[in-house]
Amino acid sequence: MTDTKARTAALITPVGQEAQDEARALAADGRTGKAVRRLRRGSWLKRGPAREAVGMLADGHALPTSNAEALAALRRLDAALVGELTALLDDGQQIAAVKLLRERTGIDLAGGYHLVLELGGGLGTH
């Protein structure tokens, strides 16, 4: 996974606020490894994206805490991709949409699935 994909995955994977706060505190204490593990335990982040997320938290950035926030972040990062995903969903191709999202962003399967559900409105896209 490239650093760009890892960063993108970190920016579009929801992480609970408590996990973010704990990881930020651990990183501030120089306990980066524990911070990465804490984020992974509180989300669907893989190792690379979790490391990127810890760096962003240490720099004062916030991560999305919900699928809606994650989708808004994806729209800001890659509106063209969101358009492609929407077209696939309109054609009833949910699996293809999840696959495309994963290929382009490095997000994991569960995170990609939930983000595609959010994009499709959560109903009628199963």
C-alpha positions in Angstrom: 0.0 0.0 0.0 1.4 3.4 -1.0 1.6 6.2 1.6 -1.1 8.0 -0.4 -3.5 5.1 -0.2 -2.7 4.6 3.5 -3.4 8.3 4.2 -6.6 8.2 2.1 -7.8 5.1 4.0 -7.0 6.9 7.3 -9.0 9.9 6.2 -12.1 7.9 5.2 -12.3 5.3 7.9 -14.5 6.2 10.9 -12.8 6.0 14.3 -14.6 6.7 17.6 -13.7 9.9 19.4 -12.6 8.0 22.5 -10.1 5.9 20.4 -8.8 9.1 18.8 -8.3 10.9 22.1 -6.5 7.9 23.6 -4.3 7.5 20.5 -3.5 11.2 20.5 -2.4 11.0 24.2 -0.3 7.9 23.6 1.4 9.5 20.6 2.1 12.6 22.7 3.8 10.4 25.3 6.0 8.9 22.5 4.1 5.6 22.6 3.3 5.5 18.9 3.1 1.7 18.7 0.4 1.6 21.4 -1.4 4.5 19.7 -1.5 2.5 16.4 -2.8 -0.6 18.2 -5.5 1.5 20.0 -6.7 2.9 16.7 -6.8 -0.5 15.1 -8.7 -1.9 18.0 -11.3 1.0 17.8 -11.8 0.9 14.0 -11.4 -1.0 10.7 -8.0 0.6 10.1 -5.2 -1.7 8.8 -1.6 -1.2 10.1 -0.4 1.3 7.5 -3.5 3.6 7.6 -3.4 3.4 11.4 0.2 4.7 11.4 -0.9 7.5 9.1 -3.8 8.3 11.3 -1.6 8.5 14.4 0.6 11.0 12.6 -2.4 13.1 11.6 -3.8 13.0 15.2 -0.4 14.0 16.5 -0.5 17.0 14.1 -3.8 18.1 15.5 -6.1 16.7 12.8 -9.3 14.9 13.5 -10.5 11.7 11.9 -14.1 11.0 10.9 -16.2 9.5 13.6 -19.1 8.3 11.5 -19.7 6.9 8.0 -21.4 10.2 7.1 -18.2 12.1 8.0 -16.1 9.6 6.2 -18.2 10.0 3.0 -17.9 13.7 3.2 -14.2 13.4 3.5 -14.1 11.1 0.4 -16.2 13.6 -1.5 -13.6 16.3 -0.7 -10.7 14.0 -1.6 -11.9 12.5 -4.8 -15.2 13.7 -6.2 -14.6 11.8 -9.4 -14.4 8.5 -7.6 -17.6 9.3 -5.7 -19.2 9.8 -9.1 -18.0 6.5 -10.4 -19.2 4.7 -7.3 -22.6 6.4 -7.6 -22.9 5.3 -11.2 -22.1 1.7 -10.2 -24.7 1.8 -7.4 -27.3 3.2 -9.8 -26.6 0.2 -12.0 -27.1 -2.1 -9.0 -23.4 -3.0 -8.8 -22.7 -2.7 -5.1 -19.9 -5.3 -5.1 -18.1 -3.6 -8.0 -18.4 -0.3 -6.1 -16.8 -1.7 -3.0 -14.1 -3.3 -5.1 -13.3 0.0 -6.9 -13.3 1.9 -3.6 -10.9 -0.5 -2.1 -8.6 -0.5 -5.1 -8.4 3.3 -5.3 -8.2 4.1 -1.6 -6.7 1.1 0.3 -9.7 1.0 2.7 -10.4 -2.4 4.1 -13.4 -4.6 3.1 -15.7 -3.7 6.1 -14.9 0.0 5.9 -15.4 0.0 2.1 -18.7 -1.8 2.4 -20.1 0.5 5.0 -19.0 3.6 3.1 -20.7 2.3 -0.1 -23.8 1.6 2.0 -23.7 5.2 3.2 -23.3 6.5 -0.3 -26.2 4.4 -1.5 -28.4 5.7 1.3 -28.2 2.4 3.2 -31.4 1.1 1.6 -32.0 -0.9 -1.5 -28.3 -1.4 -2.2 -27.8 -4.8 -0.6 
